[in-house]
């Protein structure tokens, strides 16, 4: 009878080899390469934070050949970038049907010098959608408990059977490694290939959550049940020519609701900044000088960062 540890070791090695056939090395920053996944024929997805330049990017394919790549688009919000590569055949990607907390995974990268690398760990947390600090929407939070090789950001995260759970990134947190899930990659890659950028709304303000004193909630005529919550978002900065600035928002205002829905933290605001809301008005309930007032803000399109 075969030793179960030997069997597990052999299966993990086979998974790394099999998955590695769809992983490339991406040369887009000084000194050290990152990794990418052959998403489909001629298309590579990788981690945006590891792509320090938009021109003269090269990709080392699984067969060892190094070719030039064209940047199709990048999205710092989700830490994804898409490259177009001639003569790169994407494999048939098998997607993990369900990613669960505690699931064993391999983070698989590639470098030109050393070839395939693999790090074993687990999904330490798999929960619902979340917004990154750069405003991107990730369809499922997948936190990884593993040590990511320096060149493996942008590489594949595969379950024990070799099915893709996402791509690995160290660029969404200073303290944690995440997997960007397949659903997010599909959505963002399709828009980047079509338009070269991701459309997102913006207000042009800096916000910070604060609690509200009880005496304000009890003031006559406020109709607090309509807009109420335990706190709001104080405005710390305003772009003069931004959507909120043009609507009359000033530093010191406290946003408490959008369209009658309480806003308690920046995630609540992000819900109104999807591309579907760009150009549309939103009714902002604001506390200013102890009084509740309402302003109409037309959601703008977030300016694109230069590559």
N, C-alpha and C positions, 0 to 999 in steps of 0.2 A: 504494500500500500504506500502510495506516494506521500511524503511529508507535506501536510497542508501549507506550511510556511513556504516550502519550495514551490508548491503549486501556485500560491498567491504571488510569489516573487516572479515566477515565469510569466504569469498572466499579466502582471503590471508591465513587465518589460515588453511583452508583445503588444500591449495597448499603446505604450509610448512609441514603439516603432511604427505601428499602424497609423496612429494619429499624426505622427511626425511627417508623414508623407504629404500632409496638407499644410505644414507650417514652414514659413520662410523667414529668412533674416532680412531685416530692413535697415539700410544704412542711411539714416537721416539725421544723425547727430554726431558730434565729435567723439572720437576715441572708442566708443562702444556702440555696437549695433543694438537694435531692439528686435522684436519678432512680429510676425503677422500671420494671418490665416488666409489661405486661398479660398475665398468665399464662393466664387464661381469662375468660369473661364475668363481670364484676363482681369480679374478683380481681386485685390487684397484688402482686407480690413486690418487695422492696427490701432495701437494706442496713440492718441493725438499728442499727449504730453511728451512722448519720446521722439516726436518728429520735429526737430528744431529748425528745419529748413523746408521750404516748399519746392525748391528746385534742386537739380542734380541728386535726386534720391535714387539709390540703387537697391535692388532686391536680389538676394541669393536664393535661388530656387532649391527644392529638395534634391534635384539631380546635381547640385553643385555649381550650376551655371549662374553667373551674375549678370543681370540685365538692368537697363534703365527703367525707371518708373515715372509715371505722370501723376501728380496729385489731382484727384478728381474733386476733393473737398475735405474739409475738416470741421469738427464740431467740438470746441473745448467744453461745452456744457455736458456732454456725455463721454468725453475723452475718447472719441472715435475719429479716425481718419480713413479715407478710402483712396487707394492707389490703383491706377490702371497699368497693367503690365502685359506687353506683347508676349506671345508664346508661352503663357502660363495657364496650364489646364487645371481648373478647379476640380477637386475630387467630389464625389457624391457624399455630401455632409449628412451624417446621421445625427439627429438632434435628440438629446435626452428628453423624454416625454414629461418628466416631472423631476424637479430638483428639490431635495429635502434637506433640512438641517441634519447634520451627522453623516451625510453621504460622503463616501470616499471619492476623492478626485485627484487627478494629476494635472499640474500646470506644465505645459510642454512648450519649450521655446527652441530657437535655433540661432546659432551664430556661425559666421563664415569660418572661424578658426576651429571651433570645437564640435560643430555639428549639433545634434539634438541634445537638449537638457530636459530633465524631468524632476519635478518636486512633488512629493506626495503629501496630502493633507486631507482636510475634511471641509465641508460647508459648515462653518460654525454658526451661521445664521442665514436662514432663507425666509424672507418675509415679503410684505407687499411693496407697491411702488413707492419711490421716494424721489425727491428733487436734490440735485447736487448743489454745492455752494456756488456753482457757476450758472445755475438756472436750468440745467438739463433735466429731463424726466427719464428716470430709469424704471423699466417696467417691473422689475423685481430686485429687491436688495439681496445680493448673494455675497456674504462676507466669507473670506477664505482664511483658514488657519493653516498656513504653510509659509515656508521661506522661499520667496520668489528670487530666482537667479537674476543678476543685473541685466542680462540681455533678454529676459523672458517676458517683459511687459509687452502686451499685444499678442502674445501666443495663446494657444488653445488651452481651455480648461475642459478636460474630458472626464466622464464618470468611469467607473471600473470596467464598463463594457466598451469603452472607447467612443461613446456618443458625446457630442459637443454640448456642454452646458453654457458656454460663453467664452469670452476672451479675458485674459488676466490683465489687471492694471494696478499699478501703485500710484496712479495719478489722481484718484478721487478722494484720497484721505492721506493725512500725514502719518497716521498710525496703523492703518489697516490695508490689507490687500483685498480687492474685490474682483468678482467676475462680472463683466458686462453681459447681461443675458441675451440669448439669441433673439428674442422678440424686439429688444432695443436695437440690436445690430441690423435686423431686417428693416425696421422702420427708418432708422437714420441713414443707412447705406443707400436705400432707395431714393431718399430725398437728396442726398449729396450727389448721387450719380445723375439725378435729373436736373438739379439747380446749382450744385456746387456749394451750397450753404443751407443752413437750417433757419427757417423763419421762426422767430420768437418775439413775443411782445415785451415791451418794457415801459416803465413809468419815468425813469430818470430821477429816482430818489434813493437815499440811503435810509434804511429802517431798522429799528431795534424794538423788540417786544418789551412792554412794560405793563405792570398791573395798574388797575384803575381804583381810586379810592371809592368807598361805598357812598360817601355823601354826594358824589357826582351822579351816580346811578339813580339816586333817590330824588333828583331835582325835578320839580313839576314841569310837565310839558315835553319831557325828553322821549317819552314812549320807548323806554329802554327795552321792553320786551321785543320791539321790532328790530333793534340793532344790537341788542345786548350781548355781552360776554364778560368774562372776568378781567379782560385786559384789552390792549390794543397795540398799535405800532407807532412809536414816535418817529417823526421825520427828523433825521440828523443832517441831511444834505439834500439839496435840490438843484438839478441842472436847469438853468434858467430857460433854455430853449427846449427842454424835454416835455413830454406830454403832461406830467403833473405840474411842472412849473407854468406852462401855458394855461393850465386850468385854474391857477391861483393857489396851489399848495405852497405853503411856506414852512421854513424850519420851525420846529416846535409844535406843529400840528400833530394830532394823534389820530391815526386812521383806526376806526372801530368797525367799519362794515363796508363791503362792496355789494351793491345791488341788494341790500338788506341782509346779507349773510355776514356774520361776525368774522373778523380777521384777527386771529390771536398770535400768529407767527408768520414767518415769511413763506412757508409752504401754502398757507391759505391764499396769499397774494399770488404765488406762482400759478395757482389753479386758474387765474384770470389772464395769464400771460401766454397761453397756447396760441398757435398760429391762427386758430379759428377766431380769436378775439381781436386780432390786429386790425386797426382801423375802426373798431366799434366802440361806442361809448359805454362807460361803466359809472354808476352813481356811487360816489364815495361819501360816506358819512364820517365827518371829521369833528373832533373836539378842538376848539380854538378859543383861548382865553376863558375857559370854563363854559363855553356855549357850544351846543351841537349844531352844526351846519352841514349842508350837502353841496358837493361840487360834482360836475360832470367831467370826467377825464376820458379822452379818446386814446385808447391803447395804441402806442406807436410800435414800429418794428425796431427791434434791437439792432444798433449799428454793428456791422461785422468787423471783427478784429482783423487787422492785417496779418497775413501769414508771416 
